Amino acid sequence: MDSLRHADQLLQWTEQQQLSAAQLQQAAVQYPLQPAASDWLILANRLMLFAAVLLLGCAVVFFFAYNWPLMHHLAKLTLAGSAVLLSGVTALLCPTDSLPRRAALLACVIFTGALLALIGQTYQTGADIWQLFASWAALISPLVLLSRSRASYLLWFLLIELALWRYLDTRSRFWLLDSAEKLALFSLVNLLLLLFAEFALNRLGVRQHKPLCWLAALALLLPLSIGAIIGTWQAEYHFNLISYIMLAGLMAVWYFRWQRDLLIFALLLFSAIAVSSVLLGRLLDGADGFFLFNLLALYIIGSSAGATIWLKQLLRESQHAE
């Protein structure tokens, strides 16, 4: 798979216009740009291994759920603790940065959450569900950093998102839409996750970290866009609107000029179309309803078509450079 990593790096450099088409063709002599049959076999083995880990983790959870009233609480804790210990020892015995080690650490991460939930159910600690997710994310942080696995980082990101969402949701009347501060806090945490995924994951040994960056960017743009849309109508959300304009502008420059990423740039474009459509409707609030409706429809259709054509042109240019 090393040849594919080199090929992926070459294609990224070409997409970022750091390599010309001629230079790419010269490099392709040594590093093939297309995967071989052996590469597909390695990928299938990886997928089946991590699928087996996920199914094993689900099996442990459902085992306790099905046999809950039939087992003594000490037996439950012993079995769950043994699963965590066994997966941890297996990870220690595996070679460093190997696929079995990453899979064993992922299993340990999942079993840790099952053990925490079991302790909470057994002793009725009274903790809210956000505390479970937050404790789970905090406890597995060292394991995630050691794993160098995208699957473990993905679970870690999801736990952080769920913990924050549940924490804010317990203090809101209508999800997060009743408070500008909550939307801003949610956006700030997702911004930190995006910065971590963009600048730290590669240095921590996570190869091909771009899918995590895409998910973090999507998680950031959702609350940012919602806050900006509400901010066009309500004064208390003006900070969210200003934050959206500043962050979306910086992200557009970064992902278009400095580090070309067409997927994130496409998300930014269509998010900008949604927010600008609402702004246009706000500016023409006193206009005739029929005129305003058709104008907004034409604007959305025209801007979406223009953005699509532009993105296709950028994609063709990158493919031509390859």
N, C-alpha and C positions, 0 to 999 in steps of 0.2 A: 504493500500500500504506500510505500515511500515514494514510488514513481508518481502516484496519483496526487500526493501532497505537493510534489514539485510542480506537477502540471497545474494544479489548482492555484498555486502561488504565481505561476507564469501567467495564467489567465487573469488573475486579479491585477497583476501589474499592467497587463495589456488593457484591461478595462479602465484602469486609472491613468492610462496614457503614459505610463512609464516605460513601456516597451513598444516598439514599432512592429508592424506585421512581418517585416523581414527578420527582425531579431527573434520574434516568436517562432518563425519557421526554422531558424537555425537551432534554437533551443529544443524544438520538437524532435530533432534528430536523436538527441540523447534521452529526452524524457517524453515518451508518447503521451499525447493529449487524450487518447481514448482508452477506457478501461479494458483489460483483457479478461478472459474467462476466469482465470484464477482470482482476479480482483473481485468479481461478482460472487465467487464461492466464499471468499473471506468475509464479504459484507453479509452474506446469508448466515454464516456461522455467528457473526456478531449479533445480528438481529435475533436469531433463535436463542442465543445465550441470555441476552437481556430480557427477552420475552419469558424465558424460563424463570428468571429471577423475579420478575413482576408477578407471574402466576404463583410462584412459591410464596411470595409475600401475601398475596390475596388469599391463598390457601390457609396460611397461618391465622390471618384475621378472621376468616369465616369459620375456621375450626373452633376458635374461642366463642364466636357469636352463636354457633349452633349448639355447642355443648356447655354454654354458660351455666345453666342451673344444675348441671350434673357433676360439676367439678368443684373441688375445694379451692378456696382462694389462694392457698399456698401452692397448690399444684399448678394453678394458672400462672402465677408469678414465676414459678420455677421453670416452666416450659418456655414462657416468653423470654425470660432472662437467659436461658440456655440457647435460644435461637440467636439472640444478640451476641452472646459470647462465642458461639460456634462460627458465626459469620465473621466476627472480628478476628478470631484466631486464623481462620482460613485466609483472610486478607493479609495477615502478617506472614503467613507461610508462602504466599505467592510471590513471584518476582516483582520487583518494583516497576511500576508503570506498565504492567501487563494487563491483558484483557480480563483474565480471571480475577485479578486483584480489584479492578474497577467494578466488576460484577459483584464480588463479595462485599465490597464497601457499600454498594447500592442496596444490597440485601440487608446489611447492618443498619443502614439509614431507615429503611422501611420497618424493620423489626423494632427499632427504637421508638418509632411513633406508635406501634401497636402496644409496646410495653407501657408507654406513658398513658395511653388511653385505658389500658387495663388497670393501672394503679388508680386513675381517677374514678373509674367505675367501681372498683373494689372498696375503696376507702371513702368514696363520696366527698371528695375534697371541696366541692362547691365552686370550682373554678369555671369561668366562662370558656366557651369554645375557642375564643381568640387566644386565651392564655395557653391552651393546649398547642395550638399552631405555633405560637411564639416560642414556647419552651422547646418544642420539637426542632424548630429552625435553629435555636441557639445551641442545643446539645449536639446537633449533627454538623455544626459548622467546621470543626476540625476534621471530621471524616470527609466532608465534601472537598475541603482544600487538599486533602491527601489523595483523593480519588482521581483528580484530573479528568473527570468524566462529565460529559455534557448531560447525561441522564440525571446524575446526582445534583448538578447545578440547576437543572430544570426543576426538579422537585424542591430544591432549596428556594428558588425564586417563587414558586407557587405557594409555598408555605408562608413566605414573607408577605406576599400579596393577600393571602387569605387571612392571616393574622391582622394585618392593618385594616382590611375591609370589614372584618367582623368587629374589630374594636370601634371603628367609626360608625358602623351600622347600629351598634347598641346604643349610640348616643345621638341618633338622628331619627326624624319622623318619616322621611321618605328617602331611603337609601342614603346617598351622599348629596342629593340635589337641594337640600334645605340649608346648606351652609357653604359659603365661599371658602372659608378657612379649611374645611374638610377636603374639598376638591383640590385646594392648593397643596395641602399636606400630602394627599394621595399622589399628586403630580410630582412633588418633590422627591418622595421615596422612589417613584418609578424613574425619575431622572438620575438618581444615584445608582439605581440598578443598571440603567443604560450605560452610564459612565464606567461602572465596574465591568460590565460585559465587554465594552468597547476597548478599554485600555488595560484591564487587569487580567482577564481570562487568558489571553495569549501568553502573558508573562508567567502565569501560574501553571503553564503546561497544558492548557486545554487547546487541542488542535481543532480547526474548523469551528470556531466559536460563533460564526456569523448567524446561524439560526437563533441562538440565544439573544443576539443583538436585535434581530428582527422582532422577536417576541417582546423584548423590553421596549423597543421603540413603539410598537403597537399599544402596549400597556401605558406608555407615557402619553401618546397622542389622544387616547380616549378621554381621560379626565380633562386634559388640556382643552380639547375641542369642545367638550360639553360646557366647561366653565366659560370659554370664550363666547359660545352661542348665548348662554344665559346672560353674560355680561353685556351683550348688545342691548338688552332690554332693562336690566336691573342695575342700579348704580352700585350696590354693594359687591357686585361681581366684576367691577371694572378692573380690579387688580388681576383677576384671572384672564381677562381679555388682553391686558398689557403683557402679562407673562407669556401668553400664547404667542403674541406677535413677536416678542423678543426671542423666545426659545425656538419657535418654528423658523424664524429667519436665520438664526445661527445654525440650526440643524440643516436647513436647505443649503447654506453655503458649504458646510462641512461635507455633507454627503453628495454634493454635486461637484464642488471644485476641488476639495482637498482629498477626500477619500470617496471615490465614486461608488455609490450603492443605489442602484436604480429602484430596488424594492422599497427601501425606506423613503427615497425621494418621491416615489409614486404615492405612498401613504401621505406624505406631506402635501403633495399637490391636491389630492382629493379632499384632504382635511381643510385646506385653504379654500377650496371651492365651497364646501359646506358653510364655513364661517363667513366668507364674503357674501354668500347668498343671503344669509340672515342679516348681515350688515346692510346690504342693499335694500332688503325689505324694511329694515328699521328706518333708513334714510327717507324712503318713499312711503312712510306709514300713512300719510294723509292723502295719498293718491287714490284714484278710482280703483275699486277692487278688481274689476275685469282687466284693466290695464296693468295693474301690479302683478296679478297672477300670470298673465301671459309674458310679461317682461321677465319675471323670475324664471319661468319655464324656459324661455329662450336663452337666458343667461346660463342656467345650469346645463342645458343641452349643449350649448356652444362651447362653454368652458371645459366641460367633460370631454367633448369630442376633440377639442384642441389639445388638452392634456394627454389624451390617449395617442393622438398622432405624434406629438412630440416625444412621448416615451417610446413609441415604436421606432421612431427615427434614432433615438439614442441607443436603443437596443440593437438596431441594425448596424450602427456605427461600431459598437463594441464587438459584435459578431464578425463584422468585416475586418476589424483589427486583429481578431483571433485567427 
